[in-house]
Amino acid sequence: MAEPIRFYYRGAVHEVRDAAPTQTVLQHLREDLHCTGTKEGCAEGDCGACTVVVGTLADGKLQLKAVNSCIQLTPTLDGKALFTVEDLQQPDGALHPVQQALVECHGSQCGFCTPGFAMSLWGLYLKQEGQCASRKAIDDCLSGNLCRCTGYRPIIDAAQRMSELPPVEFDAAHVAAQLQALKRDTLAVYSAQGQTFLAPRTLDELVQLRAANPGATLLAGSTDVGLWITKQMRELGDIIYLGHVDALRELREHDGSLEIGAGVSLEDAYTALCRHYPQELGEMRQRFASLPIRNAGTLGGNVANGSPIGDSMPWLIALGAQIVLCGAAGERVLALEDFYLDYMKKNLQPGEFVQAVRVPLPRADVRFRTYKLAKRFDQDISAVCAAFALRMDGDAIAEARIAYGGMAATPKRAAQAEDALVGRAWSEAALADAMAALARDYAPLSDMRASSEYRMKTAQNLLRRFWLETRSDAPLAANAVNAFAVEAP
């Protein structure tokens, strides 16, 4: 039996019954609820004008995360809390410190982007609990918000100023209690306008639903599927939503690997990974999309999508990661590079879905780095993404794993470059042979992001950078060869 969508909004439980399953949260806010503070700028999760904060329960505790409402679907709000710029004003009419700081620091001109900035800053305000955030935290918080006229300096000033104003408390316990009352323990079915939105709660329910609906669209963070709707105008048919399956949101270490459930957000996944690989993955984490995208998107979805320019796959392949697939026939485990067959074609059987990704933990004999080249530091699609892992046996290379994104129809290993290194010392001569072999491993395309020549030259130069950082004799620190390495105070 179809049920309404229920979520906590403006101090009460709000129900939705007739909205299309592919309606975005932004459309619901502006067109149905007439709350027009939240703006549409790009409708693809890039500009941040539509930023809202969504609250969820995790282990009984409230988690609040800024996301892009333009690509999130209304049915995904079921059992959650939604906060928009209209919620910031205090009951007595006073401005919230976030708003007051933007006023005092002249952080708005035309004002179109301001609601999105305010909501991103509100998310940071709650996270910092009254403490002034570091410049890096502020930059990361605002990485998904674009401003065309004010310039970012006064907005950054406001981010620093907001913690100096009289604090405003947020009643997280009350919201958590409301969400606990809304929690469902079994499959929820929402139907409207000829489409059905299925939201299983357990892995068994998901397996059964996928077997019965092999053609249904699987939806996790909506950071890619959302664009199918808003930009490509696709008809998705029935949808199976993975966001309520607790078993897919687990993180656990065993047998020398970190197993990341397919429902774990990119932000949470990279946070866990950077505890083990702080130097190797720290910059990649910061440059991978924006914070609202990382808050919504999942590592499992990034891997399942299999884009040739996805930033996670090269380093996962270089480390020797495995993918766990699940279906009615049980689990199937593959090396990640064996999952990608051709452009957007995966080794996935009907009824199967990605359950988890297993990432090897650091090993003393492995030298590992990953690098991203793009036109912007923040929130840009890579022209080339490179990852290198060498397993050493004394001074000799026992195993080489080199993988690139943006160089072929799939994320792909450089087999001939690897062969040029195995059994040799990690020397400049071996490096030169491997760089030359890359030209035989790849024939990259030219497109709007980069020419074929640029991609090949930079792919080779990134391998040289890896050698400079990991050579046995006088390796260079990352900040010696990285233009973005100096952190702002």
Backbone hydrogen bonds, N-H to C=O, Kabsch-Sander energy under -0.5 kcal/mol:
donor,donor_aa,acceptor,acceptor_aa,energy
3,E,189,V,-3.1
5,I,16,V,-2.7
7,F,14,H,-2.3
8,Y,80,K,-2.7
9,Y,12,A,-3.2
10,R,82,L,-0.6
12,A,9,Y,-1.2
14,H,7,F,-3.6
14,H,12,A,-0.5
16,V,5,I,-2.2
23,Q,20,A,-2.4
25,V,69,S,-0.6
25,V,72,Q,-2.9
26,L,69,S,-2.0
28,H,24,T,-2.2
29,L,25,V,-2.5
30,R,26,L,-2.5
31,E,27,Q,-2.8
32,D,27,Q,-0.8
32,D,28,H,-1.0
33,L,28,H,-2.2
35,C,29,L,-2.8
36,T,34,H,-0.9
38,T,35,C,-0.5
39,K,49,A,-1.7
41,G,39,K,-0.6
51,T,48,G,-1.7
52,V,67,V,-2.3
53,V,83,F,-2.3
54,V,65,K,-2.7
55,G,81,A,-2.7
56,T,63,Q,-2.4
58,A,61,K,-2.7
61,K,58,A,-1.7
63,Q,56,T,-3.0
65,K,54,V,-2.2
67,V,52,V,-2.6
69,S,50,C,-1.1
69,S,67,V,-0.7
71,I,68,N,-1.1
72,Q,68,N,-0.6
74,T,23,Q,-3.0
76,T,73,L,-1.6
77,L,74,T,-2.1
78,D,75,P,-1.4
79,G,6,R,-3.5
80,K,77,L,-2.7
81,A,55,G,-2.2
82,L,8,Y,-2.7
83,F,53,V,-2.6
87,D,84,T,-2.2
88,L,85,V,-1.3
90,Q,94,A,-2.9
93,G,90,Q,-2.6
100,Q,96,H,-3.0
101,A,97,P,-2.5
102,L,98,V,-1.7
103,V,99,Q,-2.1
104,E,100,Q,-2.8
105,C,101,A,-2.3
106,H,103,V,-1.2
107,G,102,L,-3.1
116,G,113,C,-0.6
117,F,113,C,-1.9
118,A,114,T,-3.0
119,M,115,P,-2.1
120,S,116,G,-2.2
121,L,117,F,-2.7
122,W,118,A,-2.1
123,G,119,M,-2.1
124,L,120,S,-1.7
125,Y,121,L,-2.9
126,L,122,W,-2.4
127,K,123,G,-1.6
128,Q,124,L,-2.6
129,E,125,Y,-1.0
130,G,125,Y,-0.8
131,Q,128,Q,-1.6
138,I,134,S,-2.2
139,D,135,R,-2.8
140,D,136,K,-2.4
141,C,137,A,-2.4
142,L,138,I,-2.2
143,S,140,D,-1.0
145,N,142,L,-1.9
146,L,47,C,-3.0
146,L,144,G,-0.5
156,I,152,Y,-2.7
157,D,153,R,-2.3
158,A,154,P,-1.9
159,A,155,I,-1.9
160,Q,156,I,-1.6
161,R,157,D,-2.3
162,M,158,A,-2.4
164,E,161,R,-2.0
165,L,161,R,-0.7
165,L,162,M,-0.6
172,A,170,F,-1.8
175,V,171,D,-1.6
176,A,172,A,-2.7
177,A,173,A,-2.1
178,Q,174,H,-1.9
179,L,175,V,-2.4
180,Q,176,A,-2.3
181,A,177,A,-1.6
182,L,178,Q,-1.0
183,K,179,L,-0.9
183,K,180,Q,-0.6
188,A,199,A,-1.8
190,Y,197,F,-2.5
192,A,195,Q,-2.2
195,Q,192,A,-1.8
197,F,190,Y,-3.6
198,L,196,T,-0.6
198,L,239,I,-3.2
199,A,188,A,-2.8
206,L,202,T,-2.0
207,V,203,L,-2.6
208,Q,204,D,-2.3
209,L,205,E,-2.6
210,R,206,L,-2.9
211,A,207,V,-2.2
212,A,208,Q,-2.0
213,N,209,L,-1.7
216,A,213,N,-1.8
217,T,238,D,-2.5
219,L,240,I,-2.7
226,G,222,S,-1.3
227,L,224,D,-0.8
228,W,224,D,-1.0
229,I,225,V,-1.2
230,T,226,G,-2.5
231,K,227,L,-2.2
232,Q,227,L,-1.7
233,M,229,I,-0.5
234,R,228,W,-2.8
236,L,234,R,-0.7
239,I,196,T,-2.5
240,I,217,T,-2.8
241,Y,198,L,-3.3
241,Y,239,I,-0.6
242,L,219,L,-3.0
245,V,242,L,-1.7
246,D,201,R,-1.0
246,D,244,H,-1.0
248,L,245,V,-1.6
249,R,246,D,-1.9
250,E,247,A,-0.6
252,R,259,E,-2.0
254,H,257,S,-2.3
257,S,254,H,-1.6
258,L,359,V,-2.9
259,E,252,R,-3.4
259,E,257,S,-0.6
260,I,258,L,-0.6
260,I,357,V,-3.1
261,G,250,E,-2.6
261,G,259,E,-0.6
262,A,355,Q,-2.5
263,G,248,L,-3.0
264,V,248,L,-0.6
264,V,261,G,-1.9
266,L,294,R,-0.6
266,L,297,G,-2.8
267,E,294,R,-2.1
269,A,265,S,-2.8
270,Y,266,L,-2.8
271,T,267,E,-2.0
272,A,268,D,-2.2
273,L,269,A,-2.5
274,C,270,Y,-2.6
275,R,271,T,-0.7
275,R,272,A,-0.6
276,H,272,A,-0.6
276,H,273,L,-1.2
277,Y,273,L,-2.5
281,L,277,Y,-2.5
282,G,278,P,-1.0
285,R,281,L,-2.5
286,Q,282,G,-1.6
287,R,283,E,-2.3
288,F,284,M,-1.3
289,A,287,R,-1.1
291,L,140,D,-0.7
294,R,290,S,-2.7
295,N,291,L,-2.7
296,A,292,P,-1.2
297,G,293,I,-3.4
299,L,264,V,-1.6
302,N,298,T,-2.1
303,V,299,L,-2.4
304,A,300,G,-2.7
305,N,301,G,-2.5
306,G,302,N,-1.3
310,G,307,S,-1.8
315,W,311,D,-0.5
316,L,312,S,-2.0
317,I,313,M,-2.9
318,A,314,P,-2.5
319,L,315,W,-1.9
320,G,316,L,-0.7
320,G,317,I,-1.0
321,A,316,L,-2.8
322,Q,358,R,-2.2
323,I,334,L,-2.8
324,V,356,A,-2.9
325,L,323,I,-0.6
325,L,332,R,-3.5
326,C,353,F,-2.7
327,G,330,G,-1.3
330,G,327,G,-1.9
332,R,325,L,-2.5
334,L,323,I,-2.3
336,L,321,A,-2.5
338,D,335,A,-1.6
339,F,336,L,-1.8
340,Y,336,L,-0.6
341,L,339,F,-0.7
341,L,345,K,-2.5
342,D,345,K,-1.5
344,M,306,G,-0.5
345,K,342,D,-2.5
347,N,339,F,-2.6
348,L,346,K,-2.0
352,E,349,Q,-2.4
353,F,326,C,-2.0
355,Q,324,V,-3.2
356,A,324,V,-1.5
357,V,260,I,-2.1
358,R,322,Q,-2.9
359,V,258,L,-2.5
359,V,357,V,-0.6
361,L,256,G,-3.0
366,V,363,R,-1.9
367,R,390,L,-2.8
368,F,366,V,-0.6
369,R,388,F,-2.1
370,T,280,E,-0.6
371,Y,386,A,-2.8
373,L,384,V,-2.6
374,A,372,K,-0.5
379,Q,289,A,-1.1
380,D,287,R,-0.6
382,S,309,I,-0.5
383,A,373,L,-3.2
384,V,373,L,-1.2
385,C,405,G,-2.1
386,A,371,Y,-2.5
387,A,403,A,-2.2
388,F,369,R,-2.6
389,A,401,R,-2.0
390,L,367,R,-2.4
391,R,399,E,-2.9
392,M,365,D,-3.3
392,M,390,L,-0.7
393,D,396,A,-3.2
396,A,393,D,-1.7
397,I,424,R,-2.4
398,A,391,R,-2.5
398,A,396,A,-0.8
399,E,391,R,-1.6
401,R,389,A,-2.4
403,A,387,A,-2.4
404,Y,412,K,-2.2
405,G,385,C,-2.9
406,G,308,P,-2.5
412,K,404,Y,-2.0
414,A,402,I,-2.3
415,A,413,R,-1.0
418,E,414,A,-2.3
419,D,415,A,-2.3
420,A,416,Q,-1.6
421,L,417,A,-0.5
421,L,418,E,-1.4
422,V,418,E,-1.9
423,G,397,I,-3.6
424,R,421,L,-2.0
426,W,395,D,-0.9
427,S,425,A,-2.0
431,L,427,S,-2.4
432,A,428,E,-2.4
433,D,429,A,-1.9
434,A,430,A,-2.3
435,M,431,L,-2.8
436,A,432,A,-2.0
437,A,433,D,-1.9
438,L,434,A,-1.4
439,A,435,M,-0.6
439,A,436,A,-0.9
440,R,437,A,-1.7
441,D,437,A,-1.2
442,Y,438,L,-1.8
443,A,407,M,-0.5
447,D,450,A,-2.6
455,R,451,S,-2.4
456,M,452,S,-2.3
457,K,453,E,-2.6
458,T,454,Y,-2.8
459,A,455,R,-2.2
460,Q,456,M,-2.2
461,N,457,K,-2.3
462,L,458,T,-2.4
463,L,459,A,-1.4
464,R,460,Q,-1.7
465,R,461,N,-2.5
466,F,462,L,-2.3
467,W,463,L,-2.0
468,L,464,R,-2.6
469,E,465,R,-1.9
470,T,466,F,-1.6
471,R,467,W,-2.0
472,S,426,W,-0.5
474,A,472,S,-0.7
476,L,468,L,-3.0
480,A,477,A,-2.1
481,V,478,A,-1.4
483,A,481,V,-0.5
485,A,482,N,-1.5
487,E,485,A,-0.5
